[in-house]
Amino acid sequence: MENHSHADTHTDTHTDDKSTKIVRLLGLIGGVLIALIIYYVLNVQMPHIVEEIPKLSSLNYKAMPVVAGVAVLMGIWWMTEAIDLPATALLPLVLFSVFSVDQFSSVSASYASPIIFLFMGGFILALSMQKWNLHIRIALSIILLVGTSPRRLILGFMIATGFLSMWVSNTATAVMMFPVGMSVLQLVAKLVGKENASNAFYQKEEITKAHGGIMGNIVHKGKDITQVIQEKTTIYRTNFSICLMLGIAYSASIGSLGTLIGTPPNALLAGYMKTAFNIEIDFAQWMVFGTPLAFIMLILSWLLLTYVIFPLKIKEIPGGKEVVRLELNKLGRLSQAEISVGVIFILASLGWIFLDTILKSWGIKIDKIDSVIAMGVSALLFILPANNQGDRLIDWGVAKKLPWDVLLLFGGGLALSAQFSKTGLSLWIGHLVSGFSHLPILFIIVMVTLMVIFLTEIT
């Protein structure tokens, strides 16, 4: 029977691999064909488009069909993963140069945008926290502070995860919090199981006495009282487990909205606003908008999870504080390295939020100060000692784990968005969308949101 099951699993895996290869091949070929069609159609229509939008004549509009074709090609290859995502992000360097859309030096500048260096510094800071387990200590301390009743425990995990994901990548935060959550679930299962076993014995004895020992085992729809209590315990454990795991997953995404370096889309939006509209969004400005919104969304998610979708009935988890304290004790005393990284983390955060405002009040202006702080902090982490043995707070062996693929994706996205503005493609798209201006703005927002949600499910 086991061999048959194993064979089925192997067959399913083989089928999945085969279907994935087919999708990638179709994306590879289909992306090129659709891009060529887009190029041809736009190239034919360009005289009419320029007549409709006279502003295009002052831009590099002749390159618009190429940019549109490249955008479609990159979009399809990204969605189908026809080739590795970072490799697709390199296409603008080649295609925009070969087809004379722009000079290579101009296109490549997007791959060294200040936004990319800001994120690089954030990644290095996050790696140093992970190297010395400071992120785990912060998370456990927050959980212990919030409380260890079922709902408070989940809220503590969500706040800790959300806070960390403001500075560390979503995936890294979730991966770090998952084993902590699992250890809590395992202990809770043992503790709640023991408590409910004694309750079942006590209630069964009471019912037996009340019914003269005759009907003691048949109390609810013909089921033994022990069975009923075990079923309720299973429901509780399931709801608690689901809430905790989903809470970690959701808060990792929600918290990343809080800062400019929380997640790549934040930086891409800031980069696009600068390139397309010359509007610069600094770290503090983003936090004024993003942090309150992230906090509200996190609380709403917690309320929905624990009160509506998967309601939790039990008020207290026996030994909940003990498991958190046990995990903290495993970390040992606060080390010199943790203190140093923690101080640098606080200084960097305060610098990103307040330094630009303070310097401006003194008449000092430093260009791209957020990126300067990020690189300064990175250099400091490489310089300062971690202990008396000569180790540094971070070394290149750890820094090599930087997500270079994400940084390349930034560069590709910024290079593409820059040509949208330079060629007038964004202007033409805006002209097309203006046909929907009679629709309610709320309807348009909902439609765009639903479309983005759908795309994130498949890409």
C-alpha positions in Angstrom: 0.0 0.0 0.0 2.9 2.3 0.9 4.6 1.6 -2.4 1.4 2.4 -4.3 1.1 5.7 -2.4 4.8 6.5 -3.1 4.3 5.8 -6.8 1.3 8.1 -6.9 3.3 10.9 -5.2 6.2 10.4 -7.7 3.7 10.5 -10.6 2.1 13.7 -9.3 5.5 15.4 -8.9 6.6 14.3 -12.4 3.3 15.6 -13.8 3.8 19.0 -12.0 7.3 19.3 -13.3 6.2 18.5 -16.8 3.3 21.0 -16.7 5.7 23.7 -15.3 8.1 23.1 -18.2 5.3 23.4 -20.7 4.1 26.7 -19.2 7.7 28.0 -19.2 8.2 27.0 -22.9 4.9 28.6 -23.9 5.8 31.7 -22.0 9.2 31.8 -23.6 7.9 31.6 -27.2 4.5 33.3 -26.6 6.2 36.2 -24.9 8.3 36.9 -27.9 5.4 36.5 -30.4 3.1 38.8 -28.4 5.8 41.4 -27.9 6.4 41.5 -31.7 2.7 41.9 -32.4 2.5 44.8 -29.9 5.5 46.4 -31.5 4.0 46.0 -35.0 0.6 47.4 -34.1 1.9 50.4 -32.2 4.5 51.1 -34.9 1.7 51.3 -37.5 -0.5 53.4 -35.2 2.1 55.9 -34.1 1.2 58.7 -36.5 -2.4 58.6 -35.3 -1.3 58.4 -31.6 0.9 61.5 -32.0 -2.0 63.4 -33.6 -4.2 62.6 -30.7 -1.5 63.4 -28.1 0.6 66.4 -29.3 2.7 66.3 -26.2 4.4 63.1 -27.5 6.2 65.1 -30.2 8.5 66.5 -27.6 9.4 63.1 -26.3 11.3 60.0 -27.7 7.9 58.7 -29.0 9.5 56.7 -31.9 10.9 54.3 -29.4 7.5 53.8 -27.7 6.6 50.6 -29.7 9.9 49.0 -28.6 9.4 49.9 -24.9 5.8 48.5 -25.0 7.0 45.3 -26.6 9.8 44.9 -24.1 7.4 45.6 -21.2 5.0 42.9 -22.5 7.8 40.4 -23.0 9.2 41.0 -19.5 5.7 40.8 -18.0 5.0 37.4 -19.7 8.4 36.0 -18.8 8.0 37.1 -15.2 4.5 35.6 -14.9 5.4 32.3 -16.5 9.0 32.2 -15.2 10.2 31.4 -18.7 13.7 32.2 -17.5 14.9 33.1 -14.1 13.3 36.3 -12.8 16.6 38.3 -12.3 17.7 37.3 -15.9 14.5 38.8 -17.3 15.3 42.0 -15.3 18.5 42.3 -17.4 16.6 42.6 -20.7 16.4 46.4 -20.7 20.2 46.7 -20.6 20.4 44.7 -23.9 17.2 45.5 -25.8 17.0 49.3 -25.1 20.6 49.6 -26.2 20.3 47.4 -29.3 17.2 49.1 -30.6 18.5 52.6 -29.8 15.9 53.4 -27.2 18.6 54.9 -25.0 22.3 54.7 -24.3 23.6 51.8 -22.2 25.1 54.2 -19.6 21.7 55.8 -19.2 19.8 52.5 -18.9 22.4 51.0 -16.5 22.1 54.0 -14.2 18.7 52.5 -13.1 20.5 49.5 -11.7 22.5 51.7 -9.4 19.6 53.9 -8.2 19.8 55.4 -4.7 16.7 53.3 -3.9 18.7 50.1 -4.6 21.5 51.2 -2.3 18.9 52.0 0.4 17.6 48.5 0.2 21.1 47.0 0.1 21.9 48.8 3.4 18.7 47.5 4.9 19.5 44.0 3.8 23.0 44.1 5.4 21.5 45.5 8.6 18.9 42.6 8.6 21.6 40.0 8.0 23.7 41.3 10.9 20.6 41.0 13.2 20.1 37.4 11.9 23.7 36.5 12.4 23.5 37.3 16.2 19.9 36.2 16.7 18.9 39.6 17.7 15.7 39.4 15.7 14.6 36.3 17.7 15.2 38.0 21.0 13.2 41.0 19.9 10.3 38.8 18.7 10.2 36.8 21.9 10.4 39.9 24.1 7.4 41.4 22.3 5.4 38.2 22.7 6.2 38.0 26.4 5.2 41.7 26.8 1.9 41.4 25.0 0.7 38.4 27.0 0.2 34.6 26.6 -3.6 34.1 26.5 -4.5 32.5 23.1 -5.6 35.8 21.6 -2.8 37.8 23.1 -0.2 35.2 22.2 -1.4 35.4 18.5 -1.4 39.2 18.7 2.1 39.1 20.2 3.3 36.9 17.3 1.7 39.2 14.8 3.1 42.4 16.3 6.6 40.9 16.5 6.4 39.6 13.0 5.0 42.8 11.7 7.7 44.9 13.4 10.5 42.7 12.1 9.1 42.7 8.6 9.4 46.5 8.6 13.2 46.0 8.5 13.8 42.4 7.4 12.4 40.8 4.3 8.9 39.2 4.5 10.2 35.8 3.7 13.1 35.9 6.2 10.8 37.2 8.9 8.2 34.4 8.3 10.9 31.7 8.1 12.4 33.0 11.4 9.1 33.2 13.2 7.8 29.8 12.0 9.9 27.5 14.2 9.2 29.7 17.2 5.5 29.4 16.5 5.8 25.6 16.0 7.5 25.2 19.4 4.7 27.1 21.0 2.1 25.0 19.3 3.8 21.7 20.3 3.9 22.8 24.0 0.3 24.1 23.9 -0.9 20.8 22.5 0.7 18.9 25.3 -0.4 21.3 28.1 -4.0 21.7 26.8 -4.2 17.9 26.2 -3.2 17.1 29.8 -5.6 19.7 31.3 -8.6 18.5 29.2 -7.8 14.9 30.0 -8.3 15.6 33.8 -11.4 17.7 33.0 -12.9 14.8 31.0 -12.3 12.4 33.9 -13.8 14.8 36.4 -16.9 15.6 34.3 -17.5 11.9 33.5 -17.4 11.0 37.2 -19.9 13.7 38.0 -22.3 12.7 35.3 -22.1 9.0 36.3 -23.0 9.9 39.9 -25.9 12.1 38.8 -27.4 9.3 36.7 -26.8 6.5 39.2 -24.0 5.1 37.1 -26.4 4.0 34.2 -26.4 6.9 31.7 -23.0 8.4 32.6 -21.4 7.6 29.2 -24.2 8.8 27.0 -24.6 12.5 27.4 -24.5 14.2 24.0 -26.0 12.8 20.8 -25.0 9.3 21.9 -21.3 10.1 22.4 -19.2 9.4 25.4 -18.4 12.6 27.3 -14.6 12.0 26.9 -15.1 11.8 23.1 -17.1 15.1 23.1 -14.4 16.9 25.1 -11.7 15.5 22.9 -13.5 16.8 19.8 -13.9 20.2 21.3 -10.2 20.2 22.2 -9.3 19.3 18.6 -11.4 22.2 17.3 -9.7 24.6 19.7 -6.2 23.3 18.8 -7.0 23.5 15.1 -8.3 27.1 15.4 -5.4 28.2 17.5 -2.9 26.6 15.1 -4.5 28.1 12.0 -4.7 31.5 13.6 -1.1 31.5 14.7 0.3 30.3 11.4 -1.9 32.6 9.3 -1.2 35.4 11.7 2.6 35.0 11.1 2.1 34.9 7.4 -0.3 37.8 7.1 1.6 40.1 9.5 4.9 39.5 7.6 3.2 41.0 4.6 1.3 43.7 6.4 4.2 44.9 8.5 6.4 45.4 5.4 4.1 48.2 4.4 5.4 50.2 7.3 8.8 51.4 6.0 10.4 52.1 2.6 12.7 49.1 2.9 10.0 46.7 4.2 9.3 45.1 0.8 10.5 45.6 -2.8 7.2 47.1 -4.2 7.6 50.0 -1.7 10.9 51.0 -3.2 9.7 50.4 -6.8 6.8 52.8 -6.2 9.1 55.4 -4.7 11.5 55.0 -7.6 8.7 55.3 -10.1 7.3 58.4 -8.5 10.8 60.0 -8.7 11.4 59.0 -12.3 7.9 59.7 -13.7 6.8 62.7 -11.7 9.9 64.0 -9.9 8.3 63.4 -6.6 10.7 62.1 -4.0 9.3 60.0 -1.1 11.8 59.8 1.7 11.9 57.3 4.6 10.1 59.5 7.1 7.3 60.5 4.6 6.7 56.8 3.8 6.5 55.9 7.5 3.9 58.7 8.2 1.6 57.0 5.7 2.7 53.4 5.9 3.2 52.6 9.6 -0.3 53.7 10.8 -1.9 51.9 7.9 0.1 48.7 8.6 -0.8 48.9 12.3 -4.6 49.3 11.5 -4.5 46.4 9.0 -2.6 44.2 11.5 -5.2 44.8 14.3 -8.1 44.2 11.9 -6.5 40.9 10.7 -6.1 39.8 14.3 -9.7 40.6 15.1 -11.0 38.8 12.0 -8.8 35.7 12.6 -9.4 35.2 16.3 -13.0 36.5 16.7 -14.8 35.9 13.4 -13.1 33.3 11.1 -11.4 31.0 13.6 -12.9 32.0 17.0 -10.9 31.0 20.1 -12.9 30.1 23.1 -10.3 29.1 25.8 -9.1 32.1 27.8 -5.8 31.0 29.0 -3.0 28.6 27.9 -1.3 26.9 30.8 2.4 27.4 30.6 2.3 29.8 27.8 4.7 32.3 29.4 7.1 29.4 30.3 7.6 28.4 26.7 8.5 31.9 25.7 10.8 32.3 28.6 12.4 29.0 27.8 13.1 30.1 24.2 14.6 33.3 25.6 16.8 31.4 28.0 18.1 29.3 25.2 19.5 32.5 23.7 21.5 33.2 26.8 22.6 36.6 28.1 22.5 39.6 25.8 25.9 39.5 24.0 28.2 42.4 23.1 27.4 41.9 19.4 23.6 42.0 20.0 24.0 45.2 21.9 26.1 46.8 19.2 23.8 45.7 16.4 20.8 46.9 18.4 22.3 50.3 19.0 23.2 50.7 15.3 19.6 49.5 14.3 18.1 52.2 16.6 20.4 54.9 15.3 19.7 53.9 11.7 15.9 54.0 12.3 16.1 57.4 14.1 18.4 58.7 11.3 16.0 57.6 8.6 13.1 59.2 10.4 14.5 62.5 11.8 18.0 63.3 10.5 17.0 65.0 7.2 14.5 67.3 9.1 17.2 68.2 11.7 19.9 68.9 9.1 17.5 71.0 7.0 16.7 73.1 10.1 20.4 73.8 10.3 20.6 74.7 6.7 22.4 71.5 5.7 21.2 69.5 2.7 22.5 66.0 1.9 21.3 64.5 -1.3 19.7 61.0 -1.0 20.3 61.0 2.7 18.3 57.8 3.3 20.7 55.9 1.0 23.7 57.6 2.6 22.6 56.4 6.0 22.0 52.9 4.7 25.6 52.7 3.3 27.1 54.4 6.4 25.4 51.8 8.7 26.6 49.0 6.4 30.2 50.3 6.6 29.9 50.6 10.4 28.8 47.0 10.7 31.9 45.8 8.8 34.2 48.0 10.9 33.0 47.5 14.5 34.1 44.4 16.5 31.6 41.9 17.7 33.6 40.5 20.5 37.2 40.2 21.9 38.0 37.4 19.5 38.3 39.9 16.6 35.0 39.0 14.9 33.1 41.8 13.2 29.4 42.5 13.5 29.2 41.3 9.9 31.7 40.0 7.4 31.5 39.3 3.6 30.8 35.6 4.3 27.5 36.6 5.7 27.0 39.6 3.3 27.2 37.3 0.3 23.7 36.1 1.3 22.4 39.4 0.1 19.4 38.9 -2.2 21.1 40.1 -5.3 18.2 38.8 -7.4 15.9 41.3 -5.7 18.3 44.1 -6.4 18.5 43.1 -10.1 14.7 43.0 -10.2 14.6 46.6 -8.8 17.0 47.7 -11.5 15.0 46.1 -14.3 11.7 47.6 -13.0 13.2 51.1 -12.6 14.9 50.9 -16.1 11.6 50.0 -17.6 9.6 52.7 -15.8 12.2 55.3 -16.8 11.5 54.6 -20.5 7.8 54.6 -19.9 8.2 58.3 -19.1 10.9 59.2 -21.6 9.1 57.7 -24.6 5.6 58.9 -23.6 4.2 55.4 -23.2 2.8 56.2 -19.7 1.2 59.3 -21.3 -0.5 57.2 -23.9 -1.7 54.6 -21.4 -3.1 57.5 -19.3 -4.9 58.7 -22.4 -6.4 55.3 -23.0 -7.5 55.0 -19.3 -9.1 58.5 -19.4 -11.9 56.8 -21.3 -13.0 55.3 -18.0 -13.0 58.7 -16.2 -16.8 58.6 -16.1 -16.7 55.6 -13.8 -16.8 56.1 -10.0 -13.2 56.4 -8.6 -14.1 53.8 -6.0 -15.1 51.3 -8.7 -11.8 51.9 -10.5 -9.8 51.4 -7.3 -11.6 48.2 -6.5 -11.1 46.8 -10.1 -7.4 47.7 -10.1 -7.0 46.1 -6.6 -8.7 42.9 -7.7 -6.6 42.7 -10.8 -3.4 43.1 -8.8 -4.5 40.6 -6.2 -5.2 38.1 -9.0 -1.8 38.7 -10.6 0.0 38.2 -7.3 -1.7 34.8 -7.0 0.0 33.6 -10.2 3.3 35.6 -10.2 
